[in-house]
Amino acid sequence: MLKNLLKDKTRTGITLFLILLLIAIRVFESNLFYDPFLVYFKNEFANSPYPNISILKLFFSYGFRFYINSMISLALIYMLFKDTKIVKFSMLLYIVFGSILMISFFFVLKFFGPEAKMILFYIRRFIIQPIFVMLFIPAFYYQKRMK
């Protein structure tokens, strides 16, 4: 797979472009998305109350960011493996995991108190960062090598 990717310069360029897009989303996150927890979790938050938030605005912002990261990640997976079965399976996983994470985030935010700040931190991390693609690519690569 890696040798094939290096042979095809266009595919390599698109792959690098997709990775740069994921990096750009991270770099410009404060300008692109509504996220009052961005500053909150960068500071000492252990004894701080939650920031004032608009639940609906936060939900759509996190959902949109997860959607953008997922689409770029699916394109990256396709560029690396050129297998639509893997992309369809990844899409299913993104839908399931994204739904579970979004519901969990707002459930913890609404019904748990300040003692759940670390749970909220890690759920948010999975929503806003493209962590799943970093798990899926090695897993699919290993699966391809085993066949």
C-alpha positions as CSV (number, residue, x, y, z in Angstrom):
1,M,0.0,0.0,0.0
2,L,2.7,2.5,1.0
3,K,4.8,1.6,-2.2
4,N,1.7,2.1,-4.4
5,L,1.0,5.5,-2.7
6,L,4.5,6.7,-3.3
7,K,4.3,5.6,-7.0
8,D,1.2,7.6,-7.6
9,K,2.1,11.3,-7.2
10,T,-1.4,12.6,-7.5
11,R,-2.7,10.3,-4.9
12,T,0.2,11.3,-2.6
13,G,-0.5,15.0,-3.2
14,I,-4.2,14.5,-2.4
15,T,-3.4,12.5,0.7
16,L,-1.0,15.2,2.0
17,F,-3.6,17.9,1.2
18,L,-6.2,16.0,3.3
19,I,-3.8,15.8,6.2
20,L,-3.1,19.5,5.9
21,L,-6.8,20.2,5.9
22,L,-7.1,18.3,9.2
23,I,-4.2,20.3,10.6
24,A,-5.8,23.6,9.4
25,I,-9.0,22.8,11.2
26,R,-7.1,22.3,14.4
27,V,-5.0,25.5,13.9
28,F,-7.9,27.7,13.1
29,E,-10.4,26.1,15.4
30,S,-11.0,29.2,17.5
31,N,-11.9,31.2,14.4
32,L,-14.0,28.6,12.7
33,F,-16.1,27.1,15.5
34,Y,-18.0,28.1,18.5
35,D,-16.3,26.4,21.5
36,P,-16.4,28.1,24.9
37,F,-14.6,25.0,26.3
38,L,-11.6,25.7,24.2
39,V,-10.3,28.4,26.5
40,Y,-11.9,26.7,29.5
41,F,-9.9,23.5,29.2
42,K,-6.6,25.3,28.3
43,N,-6.7,27.1,31.7
44,E,-6.9,25.7,35.2
45,F,-10.4,24.2,35.1
46,A,-10.4,21.9,38.1
47,N,-12.0,24.5,40.4
48,S,-13.7,26.7,37.8
49,P,-17.4,26.6,36.9
50,Y,-18.4,25.8,33.4
51,P,-18.4,28.7,31.0
52,N,-21.6,30.3,29.8
53,I,-22.7,28.3,26.8
54,S,-25.5,28.2,24.2
55,I,-26.4,24.5,24.1
56,L,-27.9,24.6,20.6
57,K,-25.0,26.6,19.2
58,L,-22.5,24.3,20.8
59,F,-24.3,21.2,19.5
60,F,-24.3,22.4,16.0
61,S,-20.7,23.6,16.2
62,Y,-19.5,20.2,17.5
63,G,-21.7,18.3,15.1
64,F,-20.4,20.4,12.1
65,R,-16.8,20.0,13.2
66,F,-17.2,16.2,13.7
67,Y,-18.9,16.0,10.2
68,I,-16.0,18.0,8.5
69,N,-13.3,15.9,10.3
70,S,-15.2,12.7,9.3
71,M,-15.6,13.6,5.7
72,I,-11.9,14.5,5.4
73,S,-11.0,11.3,7.3
74,L,-13.1,9.2,5.0
75,A,-11.5,10.8,1.9
76,L,-8.1,10.1,3.5
77,I,-9.0,6.5,4.1
78,Y,-10.2,6.1,0.5
79,M,-7.0,7.7,-0.8
80,L,-4.9,5.3,1.2
81,F,-6.7,2.1,0.6
82,K,-8.8,2.6,-2.6
83,D,-11.4,0.2,-1.1
84,T,-15.1,1.3,-0.9
85,K,-15.9,-1.4,1.6
86,I,-13.5,0.0,4.1
87,V,-14.9,3.5,3.5
88,K,-18.5,2.3,4.0
89,F,-17.5,0.5,7.1
90,S,-15.7,3.5,8.4
91,M,-18.7,5.7,7.6
92,L,-20.9,3.4,9.7
93,L,-18.4,3.6,12.5
94,Y,-18.3,7.4,12.3
95,I,-22.1,7.6,12.4
96,V,-22.4,5.2,15.4
97,F,-19.4,6.7,17.4
98,G,-20.4,10.3,16.6
99,S,-23.9,9.7,17.7
100,I,-22.8,8.1,21.0
101,L,-20.3,10.8,21.6
102,M,-22.6,13.7,21.0
103,I,-25.4,12.2,23.1
104,S,-22.9,11.4,25.9
105,F,-21.3,14.9,25.8
106,F,-24.6,16.7,26.3
107,F,-25.9,14.1,28.8
108,V,-22.8,14.6,30.9
109,L,-23.0,18.4,30.5
110,K,-26.7,18.5,31.4
111,F,-27.0,15.9,34.2
112,F,-23.7,15.6,35.8
113,G,-22.1,18.2,38.0
114,P,-18.5,19.5,38.2
115,E,-17.2,16.1,39.2
116,A,-17.5,15.0,35.6
117,K,-15.2,17.6,34.1
118,M,-12.6,15.1,33.0
119,I,-15.2,12.9,31.4
120,L,-16.5,15.9,29.5
121,F,-12.9,16.8,28.5
122,Y,-12.3,13.4,27.0
123,I,-15.6,13.0,25.2
124,R,-15.1,16.5,23.8
125,R,-11.6,15.5,22.6
126,F,-13.0,12.6,20.6
127,I,-15.7,14.8,19.1
128,I,-13.4,17.7,18.0
129,Q,-10.2,15.8,17.0
130,P,-9.8,13.3,14.2
131,I,-8.7,10.6,16.6
132,F,-10.7,7.8,14.9
133,V,-8.8,8.2,11.6
134,M,-5.6,7.6,13.6
135,L,-7.1,4.4,14.9
136,F,-8.7,3.2,11.7
137,I,-5.7,3.6,9.3
138,P,-3.4,1.3,11.3
139,A,-6.2,-1.2,11.9
140,F,-7.2,-1.3,8.2
141,Y,-3.5,-1.5,7.2
142,Y,-3.0,-4.4,9.5
143,Q,-6.1,-6.1,8.2
144,K,-5.0,-5.7,4.6
145,R,-1.5,-7.1,5.4
146,M,-3.1,-10.2,7.1
147,K,-5.2,-11.0,4.0
